Amino acid sequence: MSLRKLSLITGISYLIIFFAAIFANFLALESLKLNPVETILENHLMVRLGIMAFMITVVFDVVVAWTLNEIFREHIFSKLSTYFRMMHAAIMGAAVFALPITLNLTSASEILHQVEIFNTIWLIGLFFFGIHLILLSRMFQKPKFISLFLAIAGSLYILDTTAHFVFPDYKSYASIFLTIVAIPSIVGEMSFAIWMLLKGGKE
């Protein structure tokens, strides 16, 4: 397969991951956190669709791992980067197992407990995803600003997961960490996806 086709698959897959994750996180998961019992009883379809959206992100995470390995196969960090992204996908897939259980629960505390299990496992996966982004920034050298944002985002993912497990009062700073992680991540990864769609494989 040509580098151009691999780049297009990478860009399209990234966009699918992006929009599926937005729906799963900011609609389904957030609704469960704010109104756990009401969401399960009255809007369980959204929860089911959210679970499917998370599964879709895992599928296309594997696709991106494969395409990036093919595109950068000559680079010394290519296989290592792929392994770390695959670790993230596997851990994310395991985390999703916690969510279908919520559909059979009627207690807010039990529902929120399952959501917390999902979030904790997912955070562990993001630690390895951060390492992947740092390695990707080393492989993807031009344009420099995208490479820089990928490296920053990867470092902040690692920092956020570390802070979550190290600081007893992490929840007091959770919103701050969310902001400083989200901005470089969205800028770096979306810029990378758009570059792959428009220019990847052409040079």
Secondary structure as the mmCIF struct_conf table of DSSP 4:
data_model
#
loop_
_struct_conf.conf_type_id
_struct_conf.id
_struct_conf.beg_label_comp_id
_struct_conf.beg_label_asym_id
_struct_conf.beg_label_seq_id
_struct_conf.end_label_comp_id
_struct_conf.end_label_asym_id
_struct_conf.end_label_seq_id
HELX_RH_AL_P HELX_RH_AL_P1 LEU A 3 PHE A 23
HELX_RH_PI_P HELX_RH_PI_P1 ALA A 24 LEU A 29
HELX_RH_AL_P HELX_RH_AL_P2 GLU A 30 LEU A 34
BEND BEND1 ASN A 35 ASN A 35
HELX_RH_AL_P HELX_RH_AL_P3 PRO A 36 GLU A 42
HELX_RH_AL_P HELX_RH_AL_P4 HIS A 44 ILE A 71
TURN_TY1_P TURN_TY1_P1 PHE A 72 GLU A 74
BEND BEND2 HIS A 75 HIS A 75
TURN_TY1_P TURN_TY1_P2 ILE A 76 PHE A 77
HELX_RH_AL_P HELX_RH_AL_P5 SER A 78 VAL A 96
TURN_TY1_P TURN_TY1_P3 PHE A 97 LEU A 99
HELX_RH_3T_P HELX_RH_3T_P1 PRO A 100 ASN A 104
HELX_RH_AL_P HELX_RH_AL_P6 ALA A 108 MET A 139
BEND BEND3 LYS A 142 PRO A 143
HELX_RH_AL_P HELX_RH_AL_P7 LYS A 144 VAL A 166
TURN_TY1_P TURN_TY1_P4 PRO A 168 ASP A 169
HELX_RH_3T_P HELX_RH_3T_P2 TYR A 170 TYR A 173
HELX_RH_AL_P HELX_RH_AL_P8 ALA A 174 LEU A 198
TURN_TY1_P TURN_TY1_P5 LYS A 199 LYS A 202
#
